[in-house]
Amino acid sequence: MTRIQVFARAPIPGQTKTRLILALGAEGAAALHARLIHRTLRVAREAAPGRLELWCSPDAGDDFFSACEDRYGVVLREQPEGDLGARMHTALADARAAGEHAVLVGTDCPVLSADHLRRAMDWLESGVDLVLGPAEDGGYVLIGAGRAEPDLFTHMPWGTERVFAETLARARDAGLAVQCLEPLPDLDRPEDLLRVNLDTLGD
């Protein structure tokens, strides 16, 4: 069985999508973030995973997350302490400890589809060790692990254009069988807004 794990921060004005505040204002940036979370959860549910988890930050107590639990039937989990790599490794290792694969995604990719997620799940279930969905900015929008190797998540230059290439190099050095999706865009910066039709995100 394969889980889909969605990592999301509560859409609190001034604390989410901070790089978009200059273009959208604090309320607008938070509202966009909420729409992206809803879209990601809809797509993830459409992919029909064995289990859908929403890993919440700073905790699972926000009313927004409770509404998502009711609307999408997600299992709410709280992101642990640590940097992004430590938190992702904990989530993926949690699935592995239960004898399951996991595909972990953020909410910043406005074109992530159920097909992308199903392909990632199929690859893992066929025996691939690692699936990556590269982002056009050099990071990645998706990581799926049959083996959650700690080295893929420690001392990584998070937030830089080197993340995908460094992860891929480490995976190959570890002898992992890797499959990659095609590069997909992120929605992080004001200039990214010019490339996305926000009407397609839904509410």
N, C-alpha and C positions, 0 to 999 in steps of 0.2 A: 504494500500500500504506500501511496505517496501523499504527503501533506503539502499544502501550500501555506506558507507563512508570510504574512504581510506586515512589514515594519512601518509604523506610523506614529507621528507625534500629534498630540491633540491640537486642533486648529485654533490656538489662542492668539488673538491679535498682538503683534509685536514680538511673538516668540516663534513663529513659523514663516517660512518663505521670506526670510528677512531681506534677501537680495532683491526681492520684487517689491518691497515696500515703497521704494522711490517711484516706481511706475504705477502701483496700484493703491498705495496707502496701506496702513496696517490692517484695517478691516477687510479691504479688498484682497490682500494677499492671503489672509486667513481663510476667507470665503473660497478662494481658488483652491487652496490646500484641501479644504473639506470636500470640494467637488472631485478633486483628484483621488482622494481616499475612497469616496463612493464609487467612482468609476473602476478603480482597481479591484474593489471587492466584488462588484458586479461581474467583471471579467473573470476573476478567480472562481467565483461560484459557477459561472458558465463552463469553466474547464472541468468541473466535476471531480475535484480531488477526493481522496478518501477522508480527508479532514481539512478544514479551513480554519487557520488561526490568525488572529489579529494581535500582534505584539505591540503593546501600547507604551507610550512614553509621554509624560514622566511616570504615569501609573495608569491603571485601568479604571480609575474612579470617575473620570470625566463623563458627564452626561452624553457627550457626543459618542463615546465608545459604547455606552449602554444602548443607545439608539441603533448603532451598527450591529450590535449583538442581536437585537430583536429583529432588525430588518433582513439581515443576511444569514442568520444562524451561525455566526462565527463563534469560535471559542476564544475568549479574551485571555491573553497572557500579558504579564508585565515584563518589559525589557529589564534585564539585570543591570547592575553597575558595570562600569568599564567603558572603554572606547568602542567605536563602532565595530571593530573587528572582534573584540571580546564578546560583544552582545550577539553578533551574528553567529559566531562559533557556538555559543551556548545554545541558541535556538536550534541550529542544525544538529548539534550533538544530542539534544533532547530527543529529537526524532529518531536518531540513529540508535539511542539507548532502548527505544521501544521497538527496534527492529524494522523501522520504516525509513524510506527516503524522504527528502524534503526539498522543495523549491522555495527559495526565499526571494521576495521582491520588495522594493520600496514603492512609493506612490508617485514618483516624479515623471514617469514615462507615459505621455498622453496617447501613445499608439500601441502600447502593449495589448496583445489580443489573447483570447482563449486558445487560439491555435498555437501561439508561442508557448504558452504554459503547457498545453497538451504535448507538444513536441518535447519539451524539457522533461516532462514526467515519463513519456515513453522511452526516451534515451536512458534515463536512470533505471527504469524497470527492465531494460534490455541488458544492463550490466555496465553501462558507462559510469565512471567514478565521479566525474565533475562536468557540469553543464554551466556555461557562461553566456550571458546575454550582454555583449559589449554595448556601451553607450558611445555615441558619436563624439563625446568630449573626452574620451579616454578612460572613463570609469566603467562600471557595469550596472545594468538595471536589474539583473537577475543572476542568481547563483543557485545551482542545484547540486546537492552532494549526496553521493552514496557513501563516500568516506570523507568525513569532516576533518581534514588534516589541519592541526593547529597552525602550521607554518604558513598557511594561506591567509591567515588573519592577523598575525603578529608583526609589529614593526612595518606595517604597510603604509605607504604615503597617501593616506586617505585624503580625498578632496583634490587630488591632482590628476593630470592627464596620464600618469604612469600606472594607475591602479590595475587596469585590465592587463596590460603587457606584463607587469610584474607578477600578477596572479597566474597568468598563463605560463610564464617561465618557471615559476616555482612548482606548479602542478606537473609540468613535464620533467623537471628535475627529480620529482618524487615518484616518477613512473606512473602517474595517473592517466587513465584513458579519458580524454577530454573531447567534448562536442561543444560547438559554439553556434549560437544564433547569428543572424545578420545584425549589424550595428543599428541601434535605435536611438532616437533623440530623447534627451532629458528636457524638462521644463524647470529651469533653475534661475535663469538670469533674464533681465528685461529684454535683451535681444532675442531670447527664445520665444517670447510672446508673438513675435512677428511671423513665426513659422507654424503656429498652431491655430486652428480654428476652434476657439473656446466653446462655440456652440455645440461641438461634437462631444463635449465632456459629460453632458447631462447635468442633473442636479444631485 
